[in-house]
Amino acid sequence: MTTAVQQIETYLESFTEFQRSALGGNLVWLRDLREDAFALFCKAGFPTTHDEDWRFTNVAPIVRTRFALATGGAPELTDSDLRQWRMGTPGVELVFVNGKFARELSTFNAVPAGIWISVLNEAITSQPEIIQADLGHYLDIRRDPFCALNTAFAEDGAYIRIERDAVLEAPIHLLFVSTASEQPLMIHPRNLLVFGDESQATIIEEYVSLGTGTILSNSATELIAGEGATVSHYMIEREHKEAFNISTLRIQQGRSANVASHSLLLGGGLVRNNVHPVLAGEGGECLINGLFIGEDRQHLDNYMHVEHASPHCSSRQFYNGILDEHAHGVFHGRIVVHKQAQKTDAKQTNRNLLLSDDTQMDTKPQLEIYADDVKCTHGATIGQIEENALFYLRSRGIDETSARKILLLAFASECLERMKVGPVRTHAECLVHEHLLSLARHSVRRDAGERAESGRERNWEEVG
């Protein structure tokens, strides 16, 4: 029996047990949604490098691991345990521990009328007809087995509904915390975010770890933006390096909706970040902005699938990567312009900075255009720190660690500056500064060791 077949049987056991106790089991539509999704997962199995969408990412470490479904949170956690992970003063902060909502650790401040902030399992119980109208209607479970697996186990996560014309100034922080465990755990957070016409809001999904231990976080978010809505979504991943993180953001945009997706990947051992916007209404705008920083043997994969389905829409993709040691980065950006999407304006850019000869970067910008009146461009670059720039800074009396950090920060700031000024950007900047300082220090120590081995020394004095 192959490992893949064994794993399918393991997931079947978990799914059968889950179905017995899952909320909403009495709802025919929800039970069918879960069962159909699990059947698709069993039929497709895990993706392999023979699948074009996964050609640069081998999920064998996930396939080989026998995961148990996390069945509860960790009530022993206190506010002090989470202090380092909180984002300052968000308007609302929902905390999920091992995939389960922790009300006692969450913060609910007053919000304006017309804004509903809840969790999915409570909404399934209290307003199933409303949830049925959106849940599972947009995520492509046929294309991605991990999306199918998430849908099969969909139960807990955030449910946010913002009515027409409502404006939420303070961001909503969704904090997903995994804790140490003796056995490998899997969680499947499912978020449903619905924004009415002309509404405005900012959402942050953040994934962190307390302690170590193997965990699979397989999350999916369906974001529906109504006509004229303005939405900013942030995905921040900074789990420990034994963690597997697969996340999917599916965006459905109405007429003249403006959606910005920002991703910041700093942690995890194997990370796959899927962003799939569909500009379904005329005049929509979408910004897909991301920064990923990898070291050690991290594998950070970014898969962008942008669909232009209506005319007069514009999209911008900007992703920057910084890799050190044996890290492996992937950018697979795909823009599909459908036949009816005339006057499309789409741009895709991927830039990467490699700090070690042992790093690997695979980049694949891709355009599929079926309309004849469009403006589309794409490009990718891979380079190293400019030695002349480093020499210039060092010759001005700046120590090597600071000089390297300055150059790395200049590269990373291209993505940070696309974020709206406010508490979320400040939070992201603090995380990036800390991470880049660590990279700079490590890079200096490594170079010093290499110079010592070769018996040479670098001279940074300026020649007058």
N, C-alpha and C positions, 0 to 999 in steps of 0.2 A: 504493500500500500504506500503510495507516495505521500510525501509530507503535505502537499497541498490538499489531498483528499482527506488526510487525517485532520487537518485544520478545519476543513469544511464541516466535518463531523463534530468537532469541538464547538464550533459556532452554532451548529444545529442544537446541541445540548443546551447551550446558553440561551438561544432564542426560544426554545420550548419552555424553559423555566421562566424566562422573562414574560412570555405571553400569559402565563398563569396568573401573574400578579400585577401586570402593567396597568396603569390607569387608562381608562377609556376602552378596556377590553370588551365592554358591552356595546360599543359603538361600531356598527357594521362597517362604515366607511373607513374608520381608523384601523380596525383589525385587518381589513382587506388591503389597505395601504401598506401596512407592515409586512403582511404575508407575501404580497406581490413583490415588494422590494427584496425580501429575503430570498425568494425564489430566483430573482434576477441575479443576486449575488452568488447563489449556489451554481447557477448555470454558467456565469462568466468566470467565477473564480478570481483570484487575485491577479492584477495586471503584471505583465512581465516586460522585459526590455524588448520583446518582439512587438509590443504594442507601440505605435508611433507616439502616442501622447506620453509614454513612460520610457522611451528608449534610453534616456540618460539616468534613470533612477531604478535601482534594483531593490525591490521590497522584500527580498528573501529573508532579511533579519526579522521582519514582521511575520512572515509566513511561518518561520521556524519556531516562533515563540508561542507558547500555550498560554493565552490570556484568559483570565477570569473576569466576568462582568462585575464591575464595582457596584455593590449593592447598597452602599450607604456612605454618608459623609463621615466627618471626624468631629463629633460634638465637643471633644476635649480642647479644640482650638479656641484661642482667645483673641481679642483685638490686638494684644501685644505681639502675637505670633505673626500677624499680617501687617504690622506697622510698616515694614520695609517695602511691602508690595503695594500699598495704597497710593492713590494718585493725588493726594492733597485734599482738595475740597470739591469733589464733584457734586452735582445736584442730587444724583441718585447713584448708589453703588450696590449692585447685586453680586453677592459672593456665592460661588458654587464650589463645593469641596468634593473632590472625586466624582464630579458630574452631578451632584445633588445640591439643591438650593439650601443655603444655610441662612435662614432668616435672622438668627441672632447675631450674625456677623455682618449683615447688610445694613445699608443706610438709606432711609427714605425721607428726603426733604420734600417740602411742599412744591408742587408743580402746578402750572397754570391749568385752567379748565380745558377739556378736550384732549388730555394726554393720559393714556392708560399704560401703566408700567406694572407688569406682573411676571409670573413664570409660566412656562408652557403647561406643566401638568395641572396647575390650578385653573388655567383658562380652558383646558380640555374638559374639565369637570363642570365649570360654571357657564361657559358659553361655547359649547361644541359646534353650533351652527356657524358662528363667526369664524372659528378656527378652520372649519372644513372648507370655507371659501378660499383659503390661501395656502394652507399647509400642504406641501407636496406638489403644488401645481407648477412650480418653476424649476426645481432642482432636477437635473438630468440623471436619473438613476440608471438609465440604460447605457449611458456612455461611461460612467465611472463606478466601478464596483464599491469603492469606499463610500460614495454617496448613497448607494443602495443599502450598504451595511448600516450607515447612520440612520436612514429612514426606517429600517427594520427595528432598530432599538430606540426610535425617537420617543422621548417621554419628557425629559427635563431640559431646561434652557430658559432663555429670556423670551418674553412675549411683550412687545412694545407696539402700541397703536397710537398714532398721533392724528387727530382729526383735521379736517380742512381748516386752513388759515392759522392753526396753532403754531406757536413759536416757543421752543425750549432753548433758552440762552445757555444754561449750564449743561455740560456734557453728562451722558449716562455711561457709567463705568461698569462693564461686565467683567468680573474677576474670576477666572477659573483656576482653582488651586488643586494641585495633585500632591498627595502626601506619600511618605515612605510606606512600603508594603513588602512583606516577605515573598509574595508571589506577584508575577506580572499582572497588571490590571488594565482593562480597557474601559474607556468612557466615550460616550457618543453625544456630546452636547448638541442640541438643536435649537436654533434661535429663529424667531419669526418677527421681522421688523416691518411694520406697515406704516407708510407715511402718506397722509391724505394730500389732496391738491393744495398747493401754495403753502405747505407746512415747511418748518425748518427745524433741524436738530442735528446733534453730533453724538455718535455712538463709538465707544471704545471696547473692543474685545481684547482681553489680555490673559495670557496663559503663563503661569508660573509654577514653580515646584518648591515644596517644603521637604527637605531631605532628598534622598536618592531612592532608586528602585525603578525597575522597568515599567513603563506605562505607555499605552497607546491612547492618545487623545485624537479622536476622529470626529471633528466638529463640522457642522454645516449650518449656514445662515442664509435664509431667504429674505432679501431686502426688496420691498416693493415701493417704488417712489411714484406718487401720483403726479398729475399734470402740474407743472410749475414748482414742484417740491425742490428744496435745497437740502441735501443731506451730505454729511461727512462721516465716513466710516473708517475707523482705525483698527488694524490688527497688529498686536504686539506680542511676539513670542519670545520668551526668555526662560524656558525650562532648562533643567539640568541635561547633561549630555548623554544620559541613558534613555532619554525620552524619545518616543516617536510621536510626531505631530503631523497629522493630515488635516488640513482645513480647506473648506470650500465656501466662497462667498458668491452667491448667485444674485445678480441685480436685475430687476425688471423696471425699466424706466418708461414713464408716460411722456406725453407731449410736453416739450420745453422743460423737462426735469433736469436738474443739475446735480450730479452725484460725484463725489470725490472719494476714492478708495486709497488709503495710505497703509502700507505694510512695513513693519520693522521686525526683521528676523535676527535675533541675537543668540538664541540658545537652541537646545535640542540636538539629538544625535543624527536623526534622519527627519527632515522637515520637507513637507510638500505643501506649497501655498497656491491654491487654485482661485483665480478671480475670473468670473464669467458674467460680464454685463451684456444685456441685450437692450439696445436703444430701440424700443418698440414704438415710440411716439415721435412725431416730426419735431425737429428743432431741439432735440435733447443734447446735452453735453456731459461727457464723462472724463474724469481725470483718474488715471491709475498710476500711482506713485509708490515707489518702494525702495527700501535700502536693506541689504542683507550683509551681515558681517560674520564670517566663519573662520574658525581656527581648529587646531588639533585635527581630528578626522571627521568633522561635521560635514553633513551632506545637506545642502540647502537648495531646494528645487522650486522655482517659480514658474507656474504655468498660467499664462494669460490667454483667454479666449474671448475676444471682443466681437460681438455681432452687431452690425449696422443693419437694422431691419426696416428703417424708415428714412425718408429723404431729409436733407438739410440738418444732419446731425454731425457732431464733431467729437472726436476722442483723442486723448493724449496719453501715451504710456511712457513713463520714465522710470527705469530701474537701474540702480547702481549697486555694485557688489564689491566688497573688500574681502580678500581671502588670504589666509596665512597658513603656514605649516603644510599639512596634508589635506586641507579642506577642499571640498568639491562643490562648486556652484553650478546652477543650471538656470538659464532663462530661455523659456520657450514661449514666445509671444506670437499669437495668431490673431490676425484681423480678418474677419469675413464680412464682405460687403455684398448684401443680397441685391438681386436684380432691381428691386423697387427703390433701393436706397440711393437715388441720384443726389448729387451735390454733397456727397459725403466728404468730410475733411478729417483724415486720420493720420496720426504720426506715432511712431514707435521708436524708442531709443533705449539701448542697453549699453552701459559703460561699466567696465570692470578693472579693478586694481589688484594685481597679484604681488604679494610681499615675499613669496618664497618660490623657489624653482620646483617645489614638490606639489604645489597647488594645481588644481585642474578646473577649468571653466568651459562649459559647453553652452553655446548661445545659438539660438535659432530663431531669428525674426522671420515672420511668415505673413504673406498677404494672399488672400483669395478674393478676387474682385470679379463680380458678375454684373456690375453696372458700368456704364460707359462715360459718365460725367462725374468724375471723382478726383480728389486730390489726396493721394496717400504716399507716405514715405516711411522707410524703416532703415535702421542701421545699428551696428554693434561695434564696440571697440574693446580691446584687452591690452593693458599696459602695466608698467611698473612705476614706482616712485621715481620722479625725475631727479637724477643725481645732481644736475646743475642747480635746481631749486634747493635741494638739501644743502649743497655746498654754500649757496648764497646765505641761507639762514645761519648755518654754523659759523660762517666767516664774520657774521655780525654779533657773535658772542652768545648765540642761543645754543643751549646744550642739545645734544643729539636727540634725546627722548622728546623734548619739547618741540624740536624742529620737525621730527617725524609726525608728531601728533597734529601740528599745525597743517601739514600737507594732507594728512588723512582727513582732518576735519573740513578742510576746504573742499575735498572731493565729496564727503558725506553731506555737506551743507546744501549741495544742489537739491537734494531730496527734502531736507528739513525745511528749507525756505519755501517750499511749495505748500507746506502746511499752514493753516490759518493761525495767525498770532493768537495765543491764548494759553490756558492751562495744559491742554493736551500737547501742544508743541513744546512747551517748557519741559513737560515730563519726558517727551521723546529726546529732547536735546540733552537732558541730564543723563539719560541712559546711554546715549551715543558717546558723550564726552568720557564717561567712565570706561566704556568698552574700548574706545580708541586709545586711551592712556595705557591700558593694560597691553594692547597690541603693540604700541610703540615701545614700551619697556622691554617686552619680550623680543622684539625685533632687534633692539640695540644689544641685548645680551647675546643673542644668537650671532650677530655680526662680529661682536667682540671675540666670541669663541672661535669663529672661523678665521679671524685675523691672527689670533694667537697660534692656531694650528699651522697656518701658512707662514708664520714668522714675519708678516708684514704689518705695518701700522699706517692708518690713514692720517693724512696731514690736512687739517681744515684751515690752516692759516691763509689769509688772503695775500696774494702776491701783489705788492704795491708797484 
